[in-house]
Amino acid sequence: MAISYQFKVFFMLCCTTLLFGYAIQVSGQCHGDIQGLMQQCARYVQKSSPESAPSKECCDVLKNVDLACVCQHITDQVEKIISMEKCVSVANSCGKTLAHGTRCGSYTVP
């Protein structure tokens, strides 16, 4: 069964709205450009997107964000949209590793 184009657009708008609300909430609590992080890196960590190497722009923003703090504020709603495994993989690709045993949402870094 094919999913209509309108449904895909609606779904992406809902996801963007949810992530934008999350970015506003976390930006007041964690160091770094959280909105920039969402804008530059979201496509690399969405569950619905194929795995791909992050862009230089994504890595530049990511390097200046307190990931441990962001990880403490990941909600169940955010985890429905983004893959925590992809988040850790993108961070590693950008040279910003999370320590073994770090909790990021419900995910524990191996």
ChimeraX commands (.cxc) that place a marker at each C-alpha (Angstrom):
marker #1 position 0.00,0.00,0.00 radius 0.5
marker #1 position 1.53,3.29,-1.08 radius 0.5
marker #1 position 1.65,6.22,1.29 radius 0.5
marker #1 position 0.36,9.42,-0.23 radius 0.5
marker #1 position 2.60,12.41,-0.78 radius 0.5
marker #1 position 0.31,14.58,1.38 radius 0.5
marker #1 position 0.66,12.15,4.29 radius 0.5
marker #1 position 4.46,12.20,3.99 radius 0.5
marker #1 position 4.47,16.01,4.02 radius 0.5
marker #1 position 2.10,16.08,7.00 radius 0.5
marker #1 position 4.24,13.54,8.87 radius 0.5
marker #1 position 7.43,15.53,8.24 radius 0.5
marker #1 position 5.75,18.74,9.43 radius 0.5
marker #1 position 4.65,17.01,12.63 radius 0.5
marker #1 position 8.16,15.66,13.20 radius 0.5
marker #1 position 9.72,19.06,12.56 radius 0.5
marker #1 position 7.31,20.74,14.97 radius 0.5
marker #1 position 8.05,18.19,17.68 radius 0.5
marker #1 position 11.82,18.49,17.23 radius 0.5
marker #1 position 11.63,22.30,17.16 radius 0.5
marker #1 position 9.75,22.28,20.47 radius 0.5
marker #1 position 12.37,19.93,21.90 radius 0.5
marker #1 position 15.17,22.22,20.67 radius 0.5
marker #1 position 13.63,25.22,22.43 radius 0.5
marker #1 position 13.26,23.26,25.69 radius 0.5
marker #1 position 16.82,21.90,25.66 radius 0.5
marker #1 position 18.53,25.08,24.41 radius 0.5
marker #1 position 17.77,26.77,27.73 radius 0.5
marker #1 position 19.45,23.95,29.64 radius 0.5
marker #1 position 22.41,22.80,27.52 radius 0.5
marker #1 position 25.45,24.59,26.07 radius 0.5
marker #1 position 25.61,24.99,22.29 radius 0.5
marker #1 position 23.46,25.74,19.26 radius 0.5
marker #1 position 20.66,23.19,19.76 radius 0.5
marker #1 position 18.48,24.63,16.99 radius 0.5
marker #1 position 21.47,24.55,14.63 radius 0.5
marker #1 position 22.06,20.96,15.65 radius 0.5
marker #1 position 18.49,20.06,14.71 radius 0.5
marker #1 position 18.68,21.96,11.42 radius 0.5
marker #1 position 22.03,20.56,10.31 radius 0.5
marker #1 position 21.94,17.02,11.72 radius 0.5
marker #1 position 18.30,15.88,11.91 radius 0.5
marker #1 position 18.34,14.20,8.50 radius 0.5
marker #1 position 21.23,11.96,9.58 radius 0.5
marker #1 position 19.55,10.63,12.73 radius 0.5
marker #1 position 15.90,10.21,11.75 radius 0.5
marker #1 position 14.66,6.64,11.95 radius 0.5
marker #1 position 13.08,7.00,8.52 radius 0.5
marker #1 position 16.27,8.13,6.78 radius 0.5
marker #1 position 19.02,5.87,5.42 radius 0.5
marker #1 position 22.33,5.85,7.26 radius 0.5
marker #1 position 24.76,8.34,5.73 radius 0.5
marker #1 position 27.86,10.28,6.71 radius 0.5
marker #1 position 27.09,13.65,8.33 radius 0.5
marker #1 position 27.90,16.89,6.55 radius 0.5
marker #1 position 30.70,19.24,7.57 radius 0.5
marker #1 position 28.01,21.71,8.72 radius 0.5
marker #1 position 26.46,19.08,10.98 radius 0.5
marker #1 position 29.87,18.22,12.48 radius 0.5
marker #1 position 30.75,21.90,12.99 radius 0.5
marker #1 position 27.59,22.47,15.04 radius 0.5
marker #1 position 27.86,19.13,16.85 radius 0.5
marker #1 position 31.40,19.84,18.06 radius 0.5
marker #1 position 30.14,22.84,20.04 radius 0.5
marker #1 position 27.15,21.17,21.72 radius 0.5
marker #1 position 27.17,19.58,25.18 radius 0.5
marker #1 position 26.00,16.14,24.03 radius 0.5
marker #1 position 25.95,14.63,27.52 radius 0.5
marker #1 position 23.48,17.34,28.56 radius 0.5
marker #1 position 21.36,16.88,25.43 radius 0.5
marker #1 position 21.28,13.12,26.05 radius 0.5
marker #1 position 19.85,13.69,29.53 radius 0.5
marker #1 position 16.88,15.52,28.01 radius 0.5
marker #1 position 15.88,13.09,25.24 radius 0.5
marker #1 position 12.16,12.34,25.60 radius 0.5
marker #1 position 10.15,9.31,24.52 radius 0.5
marker #1 position 8.51,11.48,21.84 radius 0.5
marker #1 position 11.90,12.42,20.38 radius 0.5
marker #1 position 12.99,8.77,20.41 radius 0.5
marker #1 position 9.98,7.90,18.25 radius 0.5
marker #1 position 11.51,10.06,15.50 radius 0.5
marker #1 position 15.27,9.79,15.90 radius 0.5
marker #1 position 17.51,6.76,16.22 radius 0.5
marker #1 position 19.77,6.98,19.24 radius 0.5
marker #1 position 22.19,4.55,17.58 radius 0.5
marker #1 position 22.44,6.92,14.60 radius 0.5
marker #1 position 22.99,9.85,16.99 radius 0.5
marker #1 position 25.97,8.10,18.57 radius 0.5
marker #1 position 27.28,7.08,15.14 radius 0.5
marker #1 position 27.03,10.66,13.83 radius 0.5
marker #1 position 28.78,11.99,16.93 radius 0.5
marker #1 position 31.58,9.43,16.45 radius 0.5
marker #1 position 31.88,10.35,12.75 radius 0.5
marker #1 position 32.29,13.99,13.76 radius 0.5
marker #1 position 35.00,13.15,16.29 radius 0.5
marker #1 position 32.82,13.78,19.34 radius 0.5
marker #1 position 32.51,10.47,21.13 radius 0.5
marker #1 position 30.29,9.74,24.07 radius 0.5
marker #1 position 31.87,7.72,26.86 radius 0.5
marker #1 position 31.07,4.02,27.22 radius 0.5
marker #1 position 28.04,3.61,29.47 radius 0.5
marker #1 position 26.63,7.10,28.78 radius 0.5
marker #1 position 22.84,7.11,28.72 radius 0.5
marker #1 position 21.33,8.96,25.79 radius 0.5
marker #1 position 17.58,8.79,26.18 radius 0.5
marker #1 position 16.84,5.11,26.72 radius 0.5
marker #1 position 20.00,4.06,24.83 radius 0.5
marker #1 position 23.24,3.18,26.59 radius 0.5
marker #1 position 26.44,3.79,24.62 radius 0.5
marker #1 position 28.24,0.43,24.27 radius 0.5
marker link #1:1,2 radius 0.2
marker link #1:2,3 radius 0.2
marker link #1:3,4 radius 0.2
marker link #1:4,5 radius 0.2
marker link #1:5,6 radius 0.2
marker link #1:6,7 radius 0.2
marker link #1:7,8 radius 0.2
marker link #1:8,9 radius 0.2
marker link #1:9,10 radius 0.2
marker link #1:10,11 radius 0.2
marker link #1:11,12 radius 0.2
marker link #1:12,13 radius 0.2
marker link #1:13,14 radius 0.2
marker link #1:14,15 radius 0.2
marker link #1:15,16 radius 0.2
marker link #1:16,17 radius 0.2
marker link #1:17,18 radius 0.2
marker link #1:18,19 radius 0.2
marker link #1:19,20 radius 0.2
marker link #1:20,21 radius 0.2
marker link #1:21,22 radius 0.2
marker link #1:22,23 radius 0.2
marker link #1:23,24 radius 0.2
marker link #1:24,25 radius 0.2
marker link #1:25,26 radius 0.2
marker link #1:26,27 radius 0.2
marker link #1:27,28 radius 0.2
marker link #1:28,29 radius 0.2
marker link #1:29,30 radius 0.2
marker link #1:30,31 radius 0.2
marker link #1:31,32 radius 0.2
marker link #1:32,33 radius 0.2
marker link #1:33,34 radius 0.2
marker link #1:34,35 radius 0.2
marker link #1:35,36 radius 0.2
marker link #1:36,37 radius 0.2
marker link #1:37,38 radius 0.2
marker link #1:38,39 radius 0.2
marker link #1:39,40 radius 0.2
marker link #1:40,41 radius 0.2
marker link #1:41,42 radius 0.2
marker link #1:42,43 radius 0.2
marker link #1:43,44 radius 0.2
marker link #1:44,45 radius 0.2
marker link #1:45,46 radius 0.2
marker link #1:46,47 radius 0.2
marker link #1:47,48 radius 0.2
marker link #1:48,49 radius 0.2
marker link #1:49,50 radius 0.2
marker link #1:50,51 radius 0.2
marker link #1:51,52 radius 0.2
marker link #1:52,53 radius 0.2
marker link #1:53,54 radius 0.2
marker link #1:54,55 radius 0.2
marker link #1:55,56 radius 0.2
marker link #1:56,57 radius 0.2
marker link #1:57,58 radius 0.2
marker link #1:58,59 radius 0.2
marker link #1:59,60 radius 0.2
marker link #1:60,61 radius 0.2
marker link #1:61,62 radius 0.2
marker link #1:62,63 radius 0.2
marker link #1:63,64 radius 0.2
marker link #1:64,65 radius 0.2
marker link #1:65,66 radius 0.2
marker link #1:66,67 radius 0.2
marker link #1:67,68 radius 0.2
marker link #1:68,69 radius 0.2
marker link #1:69,70 radius 0.2
marker link #1:70,71 radius 0.2
marker link #1:71,72 radius 0.2
marker link #1:72,73 radius 0.2
marker link #1:73,74 radius 0.2
marker link #1:74,75 radius 0.2
marker link #1:75,76 radius 0.2
marker link #1:76,77 radius 0.2
marker link #1:77,78 radius 0.2
marker link #1:78,79 radius 0.2
marker link #1:79,80 radius 0.2
marker link #1:80,81 radius 0.2
marker link #1:81,82 radius 0.2
marker link #1:82,83 radius 0.2
marker link #1:83,84 radius 0.2
marker link #1:84,85 radius 0.2
marker link #1:85,86 radius 0.2
marker link #1:86,87 radius 0.2
marker link #1:87,88 radius 0.2
marker link #1:88,89 radius 0.2
marker link #1:89,90 radius 0.2
marker link #1:90,91 radius 0.2
marker link #1:91,92 radius 0.2
marker link #1:92,93 radius 0.2
marker link #1:93,94 radius 0.2
marker link #1:94,95 radius 0.2
marker link #1:95,96 radius 0.2
marker link #1:96,97 radius 0.2
marker link #1:97,98 radius 0.2
marker link #1:98,99 radius 0.2
marker link #1:99,100 radius 0.2
marker link #1:100,101 radius 0.2
marker link #1:101,102 radius 0.2
marker link #1:102,103 radius 0.2
marker link #1:103,104 radius 0.2
marker link #1:104,105 radius 0.2
marker link #1:105,106 radius 0.2
marker link #1:106,107 radius 0.2
marker link #1:107,108 radius 0.2
marker link #1:108,109 radius 0.2
marker link #1:109,110 radius 0.2
view
